[in-house]
Amino acid sequence: MIRTFFDSGVLIAGARSVGHDRERTLQLLEDPNRIFLTSPFVHLEVVPKAIFFKKRLERSFYERYFEKAIWFQEVDKIEAAAQAEARKAGLGAMDALHVAAAHLSRADEFITTEKPNKAIHRSALVKVVYLFS
């Protein structure tokens, strides 16, 4: 089983995009050889806006994902690892929190919509994979 951690952008692509962007996310979600991992920070990035803007289908998409995903919720450990990785790789706050959570949850890969030239790809904590490669 491939332990897969999605960046929030991947979930947004699955919920909002059309065509190839959405299809790529759905292909991954349907892969029976994957276990999906998440954290409260990914949830915080996507669910509250869907609720606020009353996007019922989008919210439902996220809720189904989060119900099935394995959560790493030790926020103090995520924050400590994120601080170190942000300093080391020059990451922004949310990217650091996400890769730290992926690392701590023993993810095999962290899938993101961030292009390969972005700082998140410098992280050595977890294998970072561009969704569209």
N, C-alpha and C positions, 0 to 999 in steps of 0.2 A: 504494500500500500504506500502511495506517495502522500506524505504529510504536506498539505498545501495551505499556505496562508495568503489570502487575497488582500491586497491594498484596497482601500475604499473606492478608488477609481475603477477597479475591475467590477465591483458590485454595481456601481453607477452605470457603467457600460452595459451590464446585463439588464438593468432595470429600465434605462432610459433610451439607450441607443437603438438604432435600427441597422439592418444589414449585417455586414461582416463583423463589426465591433461587438454587436450583441451575440451573434452566432458563436464567436470565439469563446466568450464567457460561458454560454450555455453548453458548448461542447465539453468544457472542463467540468462544469457542474454535473454533467451526466456521466462522467467517467467513473465506472465502478471501482477503479483501482486507486481512488483518492479518498483521503480523509481530510476534511476541511477544518481549519483552525482559525480562531479569531480572538479579539480582545475587546474590552469595553471602549477602547479608543476608536476602533473601526465602527462599532455600533453608534457611538456618539457623532461620528462624521456623517452618517447617512440617514439614520432613522428619524431624529428630531425634525429635520427639514421636510421629510416626506409627510410627517404628521402635521406640521405647521401649515404646509401648503395643501393639505387635504388630498394628497395623491395616494388614494387607496390601493391601487394596483402596485405602485412602487413600494409602498409600505408592506404590502403582503409579500412581495418578492423578497424583501429584506428579512421579514419575520421568518419565512420558510428557511432561508439560509441560516439565520442565527439559531433557530431551533435545532438544526442538525449539526451545526459546527461545535467543535470542542473549544471551550473558552479557557484562556489563561487570564486569570483575574487578579493576580498578585501585583497590584499597581505599584507598590513600593519597589519591587524587584524590577518591574518594567522601567520605571523612572530612573533607577540607578544605572541600569544597562544602557538606557537611552542617552543619559548624560555623557557617559563614557564614549559611546559611539558617535554622538554628535560632535564631540571635540576631536575625535580621531579622524572621522570621514567628512566633516564639514556639513552635516545634515541639518535640515530644518527640524523643528520640534516634532511635528506629527510623523514625519518620515522616520525619525529616530525612535519614536515610541512604537511605531509599527514594526520596524525591523527587530527591535529589542524583544517585543512580544513574540514575533515569529521565532527568533532564536531560542527564547526561554521555553517555548512550547515544542521545541525540537522539530521545527519545520524542515522538510527537505528542500523546499523552495518557497520563495516569496514572489508572488506574481503581481506586477504593477503595470499601470498605464503610463507611468513616467518614462519618457524616452531615454534611450541608452546613454545620452550625454549628460543626464541629470545626476546630481550628487548621490542619490540613493543607490546608484549602481556601484559606488565606491565602497559600500559597506562590505565588510568581510565576515559579518556575523552569520549571514545566511546567504544562500545562493539566490541572487536577485534575477528574475526573468521578466523580460518585456512581453506583455500580453500579445503584441502584434508581430512578434518575430517568427 
